[in-house]
Amino acid sequence: MELGYDSFSSELPEDCLELLFQLGKEKGVDPLASIESEDYFCKLCASYSGPAEGRAAFFQTAIERDFKVMKEAPVWIQGSEWPFYRGKPMMFVGQLDTVVHWDGIASTVSFYVFWDWESGKVQTITQCD
């Protein structure tokens, strides 16, 4: 799919992409945030063979099932960077927000902790304003 950007293209069909952006926004997930994210959503789109009117419910169910959170969804500072492990989204454990002072300037920093319960792998994403 070409979105009008000079160097941007996606394998996701345009009608799927618009729907996934809408559903992902509610969950804090961006289907194009990484290669792994795009691959996951391409497979999700390819796995749906039902009628067009059922696609939104199918995608919403899959996103809620696969993008697990322990308590609350991440509140991203810069945009979703949900990590994947072995093709699946990792579980969001929680986030630590703090303010750091550098040379008299205060900056908000958030540490987002993700976990793959099957392997025990932990990944931390850091964002700041």
Phi and psi in degrees as a GROMACS rama.xvg file:
@    title "Ramachandran Plot"
@    xaxis  label "Phi"
@    yaxis  label "Psi"
@TYPE xy
-103.804  128.111  GLU-2
-105.712  11.4017  LEU-3
92.3427  0.901298  GLY-4
-89.9518  146.477  TYR-5
-60.8016  -38.9955  ASP-6
-122.284  24.8486  SER-7
-118.445  134.891  PHE-8
-151.895  158.377  SER-9
-139.34  149.446  SER-10
-80.2194  -12.4889  GLU-11
-72.3614  132.309  LEU-12
-61.1266  144.519  PRO-13
-57.6752  -42.3271  GLU-14
-66.3539  -35.3463  ASP-15
-69.046  -43.3  CYS-16
-60.8828  -45.3763  LEU-17
-61.0012  -43.2313  GLU-18
-65.6929  -42.4852  LEU-19
-66.5655  -36.7557  LEU-20
-61.4399  -43.7657  PHE-21
-64.2111  -49.9091  GLN-22
-68.0827  -38.9477  LEU-23
-65.4918  -34.4854  GLY-24
-60.1856  -38.5469  LYS-25
-65.2059  -29.7354  GLU-26
-103.112  -7.22744  LYS-27
80.5185  34.1249  GLY-28
-123.158  135.364  VAL-29
-115.429  117.936  ASP-30
-64.8351  -15.9748  PRO-31
-115.383  17.5325  LEU-32
-66.828  -27.042  ALA-33
-155.248  168.413  SER-34
-61.4616  -40.7608  ILE-35
-63.2593  -40.2699  GLU-36
-65.325  -46.4825  SER-37
-61.6037  -41.8085  GLU-38
-60.4627  -45.3182  ASP-39
-58.271  -48.0086  TYR-40
-72.3962  -29.9736  PHE-41
-62.7039  -44.0274  CYS-42
-64.6559  -39.25  LYS-43
-62.3905  -46.7221  LEU-44
-60.6928  -43.5312  CYS-45
-66.9596  -25.1781  ALA-46
-81.1991  -11.1348  SER-47
-91.264  125.289  TYR-48
-125.442  10.1263  SER-49
-84.5991  -170.043  GLY-50
-70.1132  154.433  PRO-51
-56.8955  -36.8453  ALA-52
-70.4406  -14.3687  GLU-53
-96.3599  -5.54198  GLY-54
-63.7667  -41.6645  ARG-55
-61.4277  -44.8925  ALA-56
-64.4836  -39.3848  ALA-57
-62.0901  -48.4031  PHE-58
-64.1977  -42.683  PHE-59
-62.2043  -43.6669  GLN-60
-61.1818  -43.7602  THR-61
-65.4319  -42.2374  ALA-62
-64.7402  -44.5205  ILE-63
-64.8489  -35.0118  GLU-64
-71.6597  -43.0784  ARG-65
-92.4384  -29.2511  ASP-66
-97.5132  81.8471  PHE-67
-84.7163  146.155  LYS-68
-130.413  144.369  VAL-69
-72.7762  -45.4242  MET-70
-130.1  -66.983  LYS-71
-125.775  150.67  GLU-72
-68.1523  154.263  ALA-73
-65.2784  146.789  PRO-74
-109.379  97.6863  VAL-75
-74.4414  140.34  TRP-76
-82.1212  -46.6718  ILE-77
-104.718  -21.9732  GLN-78
141.146  160.257  GLY-79
-61.0996  133.33  SER-80
-133.739  41.0058  GLU-81
-56.9612  121.685  TRP-82
-82.3887  156.234  PRO-83
-122.991  151.264  PHE-84
-137.424  123.61  TYR-85
54.0491  40.9456  ARG-86
82.5927  0.0939131  GLY-87
-119.819  147.451  LYS-88
-65.9481  139.4  PRO-89
-78.4891  157.673  MET-90
-78.3676  133.623  MET-91
-80.9708  119.779  PHE-92
-88.1761  -46.6929  VAL-93
170.666  179.364  GLY-94
-137.152  145.123  GLN-95
-115.039  120.434  LEU-96
-107.829  138.227  ASP-97
-150.311  166.671  THR-98
-114.751  130.158  VAL-99
-115.027  139.189  VAL-100
-108.949  121.884  HIS-101
-123.905  120.506  TRP-102
49.0366  41.7312  ASP-103
81.4616  2.76949  GLY-104
-109.356  127.822  ILE-105
-88.3359  135.25  ALA-106
-134.023  134.445  SER-107
-81.8455  132.016  THR-108
-125.826  134.83  VAL-109
-123.593  136.005  SER-110
-110.873  121.126  PHE-111
-106.885  123.159  TYR-112
-106.641  127.77  VAL-113
-123.098  154.03  PHE-114
-145.597  138.02  TRP-115
-103.922  107.938  ASP-116
-67.6203  -26.9792  TRP-117
-70.2831  -42.065  GLU-118
-97.3149  -20.8131  SER-119
84.7649  -0.94253  GLY-120
-64.5721  135.251  LYS-121
-119.726  139.129  VAL-122
-134.268  137.12  GLN-123
-115.342  131.25  THR-124
-107.135  134.871  ILE-125
-116.924  132.403  THR-126
-134.74  149.482  GLN-127
-141.18  160.682  CYS-128
